[in-house]
Structures are given as C-alpha cells and as structure tokens.
Amino acid sequence: MQDCAAQVVEGIRILAHILQPREILIGIEDNKPQAISMLRAVLADSHDISLRVIPTKYPSGGAKQLTYILTGKQVPHGGRSSDIGVLMQNVGTAYAVKRAVIDGEPITERVVTLTGEAIARPGNVWARLGTPVRHLLNDAGFCPPLRSNGDYGRPANGLYLAWAGCPGRKDYQLSVGSLCQ
C-alpha cells in the first residue's frame, strides 16, 4: 500500500463504478504508518472513500473480523460477508484490477509479503502465480531448512502450509517466524 497507494485507490474506484456500493471503507492496521500516510495523502480530496485505522490485534486481519470491525455487522457462521451485504476486497485485488483495466496487463503475478523471525530479508516481493513457496523462502534468506508447517496466508487467516513446494496462489502471504527453532 505504501508503494502503490494511488494505484490501489484507482482500482477501488473501478470496483466502485462496477458495484455501486453505498459506502467504501478501507481498513488498515495501525502498525503500518507509512501505508496509512500514503493512503491519507492519496485520499486527501476524496469524500467517497473512508480510511479507518484499526488496532493491530489478532485476528483483526481476517475477512470476517475486519467486516465486523469496520461495519459492526456480524458475518453468520459458515457464511460470507456478501450474505450481509458487504463485499470485501484486499489491496492486491484492487491493485490487480487497476493493472488489468487501465494498463491492460494480465494478472500473472502478485506482491507477496515475507515476514517472520526465520526470514533474513523480510519484505514484499513480486512473485508469479504458481511460484513454489520454497523459491520465495530461499530468496528471502529463510533458515533453517523447512522442517515444519508455516503459516500460509496472513497469520490471522490460520491457513497452514503443508509443503514448501506448493505453488503460490493469488491470495498468499507468508509468515514463517514460527519455523525457526
């Protein structure tokens, strides 16, 4: 978000044009001050998109939790946010929409966040869809060799990586701090 805030907002506006929502909210955790600053600058003259800074607290990053934090509406057990009239999109999707619609680029890659104590060089990297997670970990200086499961997806999502050779998906991020022993 801090590197591509304007493009993310442009993607949000494209989605808004298509979906015609009553309200547009961006939720961002308070441990991302640079991204918050960039989004505030991009949204300075905007009255149709509201930025909400939320506490960094597990599991606030999950879609159901974020829906509740931003709207006060509870997603039913076994349901989706769309069941209560809320459409949740992540930053990567908004950015990809902008790239596809405005730039005419096919969606073949995405930004992947590599974080955790076991990563020597944490950060965001561009990865082609289908890239084995092992390659991303090696490039980020992961050590020691993968011996156990890591978090696949955002840590708040609770999805687990069973095999480091599995291909990356459009919605993945990696937190592997728990792998270092």
Secondary structure by P-SEA (a helix, b strand, c coil): ccccaaaaaaaaaaaaaaacccbbbbbbccccaaaaaaaaaaacccccbbbbbbccccccccaaaaaaaacccccccccccccccbbbbcaaaaaaaaaaacccccccbbbbbbbccccccbbbbbbcccccaaaaaaaaccccccccccccccccccccccccccccccbbbbbcccccc
